[in-house]
Amino acid sequence: MVAVRISELVKEISYVSEIFVANTFTQATEIVDKQQPHVVLLDVFLAEENGIDVLKYVRTHFPSMKVIIVTNKVSEYYRNVCKELGADGFIDKSAEFEKISGIIENTY
């Protein structure tokens, strides 16, 4: 449900041409490899492995790709880990949902 709502928000950005949704680490890395999106919106929690592992993967294989963490796990621990690993943004999806479009626009 959240992914659908985020997709709707992102579709409103005029220069966004495609949106891909993944529910697992494997799906996420396959999309990143094949589609090479400009921006990846990523939750800390995914099936299989976690979003932090996807962040590490993206930074290793596509260091210039923008990664924005969008999660309910907003503790300082997760915020600091994601920042140290190179996340370009960190959003509390329960409280800052409306900021997603603006942060994506600022990454360009």
C-alpha positions as a printed Julia matrix, in Angstrom:
108×3 Matrix{Float64}:
  0.0     0.0     0.0
  2.77    2.42    0.89
  4.68    1.59   -2.3
  1.57    2.38   -4.35
  1.16    5.76   -2.63
  4.84    6.61   -3.07
  4.58    5.65   -6.75
  1.61    8.01   -7.14
  3.6    10.86   -5.57
  6.63   10.23   -7.75
  4.52    9.98  -10.95
  3.53   13.61  -10.36
  7.13   14.72  -10.98
  7.2    15.8   -14.61
 10.56   14.29  -15.58
  9.97   10.85  -14.03
  9.48    8.41  -16.87
  9.38    5.01  -15.17
  8.85    3.61  -11.7
  9.89    0.13  -10.6
  8.83   -1.54   -7.35
 10.72   -4.34   -5.6
  9.76   -6.24   -2.47
 12.95   -8.23   -1.96
 16.69   -7.71   -2.04
 16.95   -9.84   -5.17
 14.25   -7.9    -7.02
 15.8    -4.59   -5.98
 19.31   -5.47   -7.14
 17.99   -6.89  -10.43
 16.11   -3.66  -11.12
 19.14   -1.56  -10.2
 21.37   -3.64  -12.48
 19.02   -3.69  -15.48
 17.29   -0.33  -15.28
 19.95    1.8   -13.57
 17.49    4.34  -12.18
 18.63    7.82  -11.25
 17.03    7.59   -7.8
 16.3     4.6    -5.56
 13.76    4.95   -2.77
 14.55    2.3    -0.24
 13.04    1.0     2.98
 15.29   -0.41    5.7
 13.17   -3.56    5.8
 12.75   -5.87    2.8
 12.09   -9.55    2.41
 15.23  -11.74    2.27
 17.92   -9.26    3.27
 17.39   -5.66    4.31
 17.46   -2.29    2.65
 20.83   -1.5     4.18
 22.25   -4.39    2.16
 20.69   -2.89   -0.97
 22.24    0.48   -0.09
 25.65   -1.19    0.23
 25.11   -2.94   -3.11
 24.18    0.3    -4.87
 27.14    2.18   -3.4
 29.52   -0.61   -4.46
 28.21   -1.02   -8.01
 26.69    2.39   -8.82
 28.31    4.98   -6.54
 26.73    7.98   -8.25
 23.17    6.6    -8.07
 21.02    8.54   -5.61
 19.53    6.56   -2.72
 16.87    7.95   -0.43
 15.83    5.91    2.59
 12.07    6.0     3.19
 11.24    4.07    6.36
  9.41    3.88    9.66
 12.67    2.86   11.37
 13.82    6.38   12.12
 16.04    5.82   15.12
 19.35    7.64   15.23
 21.06    4.28   14.78
 19.46    3.65   11.36
 19.79    7.3    10.35
 23.54    7.23   11.15
 24.17    3.85    9.52
 22.46    4.94    6.31
 24.31    8.26    6.28
 27.67    6.52    6.84
 26.89    4.15    3.95
 26.18    7.07    1.65
 22.4     7.53    1.61
 21.48   10.82   -0.04
 18.4    11.32    2.12
 16.48    9.78    5.01
 12.71   10.2     5.36
 10.35    9.09    8.11
  7.54    7.77    5.91
  5.02    8.03    8.74
  5.69   11.73    9.4
  7.44   13.17    6.33
  5.67   11.37    3.5
  4.81   14.59    1.68
  8.51   15.54    1.44
  9.38   12.64   -0.88
  8.74   14.53   -4.13
 10.75   17.54   -3.0
 13.72   15.45   -1.95
 13.7    13.58   -5.27
 13.56   16.88   -7.15
 16.51   18.17   -5.12
 18.66   15.18   -6.1
 18.75   16.3    -9.76
